[in-house]
């Protein structure tokens, strides 16, 4: 049965010019063309998008949440990467 | 090993208590996953079957405007079903298996869709009353603890508001129309009121899963709390329309600042849940037929895609 199931696609939509594509959900389709048409019908019935990306779900590689602590930890103690780390005298403008 | 497992579950509960959403690849208790798959797929099935009672009236809508609106509403319901199936798939459920469970009768859907739509006023009542009840159920689900479900519900709720308003507008038009039209609206309300109250599920005392679902923040309110809210919300709207809610026990209770109302016929509820509703067999048969008759389309589309892939290679 699962052999006959249409592949799963992840759908990304640009809601308006100038914004980036954002993941909105997934759907089944036989090929990319059908995936885009289905995405139009499922995810943009009320002008939610001006551009659609689809990618077969099996091609998405993701980080592992179990590794989160070790994976993101190196950024934790580098507060000097943020502008608020530095004090600027009140009399200095435009900084 | 035993204590390690416990810690993982405790950590999970701590995240829930902090209102941190659970995402697909996060660790979760098997029972949480199972409960969600059952609830989300039931919800998806309800959207899918929910197209049938209204689809019944598309060809007989009284004007082109009403027909366009009804078509859009039914299309939304298909969309809602698809959002929800894809949310359930993030938990490892397969689409074909969920549909197979619907078709075999193993999976349930909302009992409300097993009632017939006999007049045009039913389209108004479903939008106003049934979708009104659905919104009450669904708004808290926008904050449910499982991320993909919550995000799907945000989209559903945005669209559901149009459904309720168009239903109210149909009712208002009928109630401001001829005596026969108003009688039609009243007759529809008489048939739909009690089945709609059943949509919130069994009384809290008979709902053994509620406590765990509340703890996991899958559910945010109990069935009886939502039912009370619904009655309090709907009675003034019925009064505005000049319609009578078919319940002689309905009475304002000053002390609790809410309405007292009569008992739901739970025997009828369980009978419909078991598949003995007035349209249960017809609804399920319509879904099975749609699936079977669409088989060649699904196969042909796959074969076509395969052929094009080989040609391109």
Interface residues (C-beta under 8 A of the other chain):
Chain A: X1 X2 X4 X5 X6 X8 X25 X26 X27 X28 X30 X31 X34 X41 X42 X45 X46 X62 X64 X65 X66
Chain B: X23 X25 X26 X27 X72 X75 X76 X79 X82 X83 X86 X87 X89 X90 X94 X95 X96 X97 X100 X148 X151 X152 X159 X298 X299 X301 X302 X304 X305 X308 X309
